[in-house]
Amino acid sequence: MDTITNLIKSLNSREKAYYKSANNKSSRKKPNHIRLFEHIDKYSCIKKSILKKNPETKNIEKYISAEKRYLMQRLIDSLVDYHNGKNIYMSILKGIQEINALMLKNQKSAAGKKIMKLKLKAYKYEEFNLLLLLIEKEEMLYFEYGYITGKDEIQKLEEERNNLIININTLNSLKRIIVRLQKIQFSQSSIVINSDKYPELFSNPLLDSKGDFLSVKAENLWLYANSLRFYLIKDYQACYRIISEQNSLIKNYPYLFDNKTILQNLSNYLYFIALHHDENKFESIIRELKDNRYSEIDNLYISETVFTRSFELYYKTNNYEKNLETAESARKFLEEHSGKLMKFDVNYLIILLLRAYIICDKYDEAFTCLKFRYSEKGEAYKDSVYKLYSFIIYYQLGYYELLDNEIHSWTKSLKHKRTINEIEKIMFTMFKRLINTNSKIKKEKIRNECLKKFSLISNKQLTDNFFEEFNFFSWCSRLSF
């Protein structure tokens, strides 16, 4: 998918409507860039054969590269105009452009007043990088335009800049830590982390003590980073406490956070509420998530979150009826919207959907969901769990040749990535032995041997703890021959 298609796909209905209305006012004939826009919006790609057949669009196909570049620029201009009054960062940037215009015309007093007004706004919303630009404009007024309002102004600006740089450096340090923690999280799913191996993350003075942060945004990042740390070492009680504190902080300063940050926190909060089996609080947060102030794109993420967190709650509370009910709705959601969601979100939802069908013994339905999974370079998040679920499905449906081939392919692939964990070894061996015998007595013996091994594993602290994802002991005990 090319850049222009990705951009159009990311637009919500209001942004699309604004683009078309703002660019189709002065002409009776529909411009080529709008025709191309409508074509891409309809097909989610450029179909040159269709463009060529239509007399109104055949010239677009002929000069497609130039038309795409022109459309891209018009879309960017439209987005800037649309969000100028809605996005704080962009509105302050627009104000800085207005200051430049005033300074070009030597309107020192008007420029100075606008700088002060914008600085108040930037401090309120903690836009520290933009404040550095505004300080630069102040200094230009002093040095180039001779606009002096009081004594020691230059020294005060220097001190102000230094404080802002401290704030920015703190934010950037916390962001770098979060990226590092997320990388470990997504590459080490279902594994208990040895914190001693990561002293820069688990013995970091910046994270160990909350201290007095100079900004609310820094405090939010600190809380999020620590929630990730506790999650990686499986301290879910501490993680729940931190996520709750972060939720309260965001509620106290809602104007400082975009929808992505708010929704991410609510999603994380729901996960740990599910782990604590608090169904009343869970329903309360679900209602908060479904607040209609969110955009069309956000609502897709919200629907996906409601499904994934509901699966977690109903699995933890052994509510098979609700699990199956949610699975049916989630499958329809994927059939309609999987192309609009991020690959990671689709793959994560599929894993939970497969688990729901497996525990409810709905293997035909589970098999139909395997097609939704996106392939990714390297080992995708929870890839091993997905593989084990697919092997269970193949076995239960009697697809023994496919199962044998898939196990062989997967074990060969893992040799180049990591060590096969204990549960994988048990499952791979069990399936290979089961499909190579027709004796009911032998199959029961194989199952019972595996149950003993699973029992031993579930009673000790594992480096590879897959029991958190799925109760393999319970599933294996239900095997009948």
Order of alpha helices (4+ residues) and beta strands (2+ residues): alpha-alpha-alpha-alpha-alpha-alpha-alpha-alpha-alpha-alpha-alpha-alpha-alpha-alpha-alpha-alpha-alpha-alpha-alpha-alpha-alpha-alpha-alpha-alpha-alpha
